[in-house]
């Protein structure tokens, strides 16, 4: 028994989980209109309704067929959406109403239908994708001629090109395909009986599309495509059940497209081949020096072809190099490609005799890769590659074409070389003059490019012949050996110009790639240091705008999952302000791009991209390019996707930093809460227990002696004071933490508040010798007397709690502050503990009551006064607590003079 592969099993589980979250797509597939797809779909819907399924008819195109109308009227029908188009009201499928209705099963006829301009999606199959993503099962219909990969094949068979197409990936994602088939004779009979079209339409159809030969060919295509899909399902089942390993290695195709008009056929053929092999495939365009100066129209055609390949499921890329075959083989081997798909060469036979075609060169050099050739449409693939002298290379920042000024400079340099050589002929041989001309050709090739260097080659040979070879000032040659010299000189010049031009091209390509890598590195480095969302927005706008020549905006979700543009001060010239938040919200919710160049709202001038992070989508990137070609080249698209991924990762990192900080705060709050509850449960319960016990004794023993009663009442009073002090500390800390304490600052002497604090703490200081060392010349200080007395009382009580018997209170004047210290002779401060932290206790906490808030309250009060507080161990033993208060400009007290009468 074969054990299932763990990776395959995990992939199957993930695939099944994703499939369960999506709706079920059932496709009724036919060769052409009239075979009964819509009727079969309605019949299947009736069966589901009888089973108790909630069925809704989203839209059904009846084409006036009575049996279809009757079948649809027996089901619940969704009202159509009326959209105005060119002064007419047209009925369309109401996607929003369907999503709001949320049926279990919905019927959406004619999958390839193009929606009216102004609809959310350009195609109906995109509406179906959104319904499936919402978990709604969908029944739909499709004819074989609407499949994108078979579009050109059907056009060749019928002579009619169908413009409404559906990507093959939509067909392949169908969970179930029902082939609705009729023999051609029976279909023609239905057409004649008016069961397919109305009478006039039926007559036109019978003369054009509905010819028997066409119907036979279309029927074969439908059967083959359905068989391919059934075969895929069979192989999936075998792989899921681990019955047998079907392939030792996965097929991968590489198709090379060119700038000619038949590139779309090449792409479709490669798509069909990839589908039949169930293989991944890559579409590449190779930019050689010859193709570097294509005009804008040909470049637009290349971009459209690459986009078509993407829609058909290909990965696209643009390569740059001077050898097409070498580059293709190198890239193919790096991607483990098994088959190379190219177009058949259109070069004449005599040209191929002189130089091998691409197919011959690939076949000779690719012993490990199969080469597949696809024929061209001769009526479309005519003409040569055209170039415009001033066309801009989209991938490069400079112009590579040679202008009139460059040719003039070339002529001038050749003339200067001739003048210089004329002065050197008396010293050097003519062979050295040839070297000067070759040096000039090298300089011109580096500076001005291929065209100028070719001109320089011919001018150099002509100048050398005219001015230096006898007879001089004539193109005639007296010695036939110079003809060989001219040939060698011209060949060497052309070779040098070609090599230098290629080197120049490769250097510019390398420079472009370096700039891309540098831009990505700089942005990644900047984002790695971002700690706030505002910084990420600023960095994104600063780096993306110059790379893509665009305006940038980031839209981030709020607490209600509604995307909005944060109010951040950024460069207004690179920031996008005119945004459609509804489109951005759709992109955020569906995790798919929309707007410019996409399948959703393609007429929008702004491209909206979801910022997908590993955990979830973090926002939306809006980009409005000055030139849309700046972002729709494959390399630029890859760079943009990489930038978007970097931004999403940075946003997710900052989010989890905030989450971690919140978690630490919650942990700290929980720790403080537990400490508070623990302290209160102990320190409040102890005096309360004592008070209750003593009061009970007084109440039950009425015959106690007077001195015993006095002793018990004193004990009750002492425990009540202790509990009162605890409550006061808790209330003071709560007030200080809330920030609602307003200082009542008054100018007053420090010794007075020290005295009042000693009196207030007299009960706690009993049994301790208190020594005060406060100079009489201390200046007046500005402080809140009530709060400062609270600080001193807490320090005195702390010294009495941990000291052995002697407490010293001293004050000294520094330059601009007064320092007051309270020291004791106790065990000193414990190591590794912040004694001013809330609920922090000393080593003798078990024997000393309190919750550890006194010193924390002292710190808060002193900091509120603008001072500092600290604690240290004394060399002779014990601890010393000190705090400082600033010396301000005290007011001058008026002199009181005694008046003598």
C-alpha angles and dihedrals in degrees: 000000000000114000114223117252109251093222091049091047092050091048090051092050092050091046092049091048092052090046091053091054093051128067123260115257118208116185123201102206127193144167095244144331118308100035090111104259095141092045091049090049092051091046091053089048091055089053090053092048090053087056089057098259117150101243124188128183104224096180133335125186104215097176087207095299107150097206090052091048092051092049093050094046090060090064132063108271124206112229112249123246115244113222124182114232123171095339092313132104112229127190116234137170110279103226096177092051090050092051091048092048090050100196122185091236130018130187117222113177126206103023093196094057117131113227123230115267109270095042119122093249130032094221134041092228087065089056088053091052090055091049090052091048088054090057096254119140113233133204113195142161134230139176121220094240090064095063108109097222092051096042097100093041091055089046091055092048100046101025088231121107115214112211099190105083138166123216113249090236088069090052091047094051092059111119092208132018121196114194111215105199137178129177112251094246093054091046091052089050090053089049091052091048091055095248094124106036137358116275099268093043091047092055093052092046093051091055095048125017101010098064114138094241091052092049092050092051093045090048090053091049091051092048093048094047091048090047090052090053092047089050090053090051090049092052091047089054092049090050093046092050093043089232094146140336107257101189132029091201133013119250118239125184130205118198120192114209127195137199096266124109095250093065091100090060089050090052093049091048091051089049091054091047091049090049092050091049092039087230137148114247139197129206116205135181115203116212108209125177089258092056095041097097102048115150121252094260092058091045090052089052091052092050091049091050091050090049090050089053090051091051089051090055103266131138109234133209141164120222129192128209145112099248113060097191095045093048094047094050093045092050092043093054092046089055095042092243117181100189132034114206117200137161122258113265116258094194116120119256095252090055092051090050090058096043131014117251120241091257092053093046093049092046091051095048104034105074092155099042127067117229118215121190124203122197124244130232099251093204091057103033095062125119133045130271109280125211132190116217094227100037113134119235104232094207095050134056097222135061115253098188119102116242133201091262091057091053090050090051089049091054091047093051092050090050091049090049089051092051091048092048091049090061092048100049090088090060106029134048122250090256089067090051088058088056090055091053091049089050089053090050090053092051093048092048091053095044105036108018139234102322095051092045092053089052089048090053093056094041091050093053092045093048093047091051096044100043107028113022115083125281086047124213090028135088091223117105124216096191116052090208089075089065088065089047090053092050093049091044092051093045093049091046093051092046091049092047091049093047094046092047091051090048090050090049093049091047091053091047090050090049091052092050090047090054090050092049091045092051091050092047094049093049093046090049092049093047092049089064096044113115100173135048090239090060091051091052092049093047093047093051092045095052105033099047098064095039095054098025088236146120114253137205134173120211115197131189122253127213089283093053092251114137118230138163110258118232100248127152105242137146105299092207092062099035123097116221107165098079134158103226092188091061090045090051090052091050090049094049098042098037091225132117120253139180128038114038096356132107092251116072093339092175091067112108093220128070114220117200126185114237098227116194125181093264103035145326108293101192145307130285114212117197127179109189123205087219116023091211087070091073105027099065109104094243092047090047091051090048091049091049089050092050090049091050091050091051091048091050091049091050091049092048092052089046092055091045087058090046090051092049091049089049091052090049091049091048091050091046090050091049092050091046091051091046091049093048091046093049095044093045089055104033097040094042093052097058092037090053090048093048092048092048095047093044090049090052091051091048097047099041106056093164095064117134119257094248090050091050090049090051092050094046090049089052091050090049091050094050090047091052089049092052091044091054090052092051091046090054091051092049093046092051091048091052093047093047092050091056092228096120112113114199117231097210117196133166107246141142118272096223092065094058090044090055094048090049091051090052092048090050097043093112092053092044095055110128093023128104109228119201121190124200106180119148117230094224097065112133124243114274131207111234144125104267096204095051093041090053087052090054093050093044091053091048091048092048091047091051091047091048096053102022125094099221114305126082125179126198115193137167131196134181120234127185098286104357145050119234120205120191134191115196134182138187097236131120094290131233120324117242121251097018128113097224092195094057117109114269092010113145136189128242095275095052093122091063096037123070122227142089099246098254101114099084092040088056090049091053093049093050095046092047089050087057091052094251136118132242129196142161133216141170117257119234091233092049136276133063132285125205117196136179133181133218123194120247108233134183100287117204118257112252114229117246115245112215122196111236116217118215 
